[in-house]
């Protein structure tokens, strides 16, 4: 799923951390980074945003409940 215009980075990662299954960031090269890893979070975010807003990410979640959490976050942020 593509997520756009994330302005509350901390809240986004709290939602990711609360997911029970894997949540992955798909890079432009097609690599997948585990977003539940703190190291991956820091590395990926340092490369993606510079003005405090994440314009667009492609993420993959495998559990239906996790997908619901992420969609709910995007709708209510």
Phi, psi and omega in degrees: 000148176262133175243145187227153172053052176280116181257337179252087185298318181299316180295321178302313181289333174295320177295315178301314181296332181280350180290144182275333181253189179288142172230123186238145172265130177263119181281170177299335179271358180093000176288155178241125179250135179288110182284353176276350176276126180299320179298315178297323179299311182294315182295313183293320182288327177297328181274339188266320185231149178232343182251014178087002179232133174266114185288316180201137175225148168252121179235156179234126173239143188258337182263134180305321179296324179292320177299316178300318179299315182292319177296317179299318176302312183296325182285334187247005183289000000 
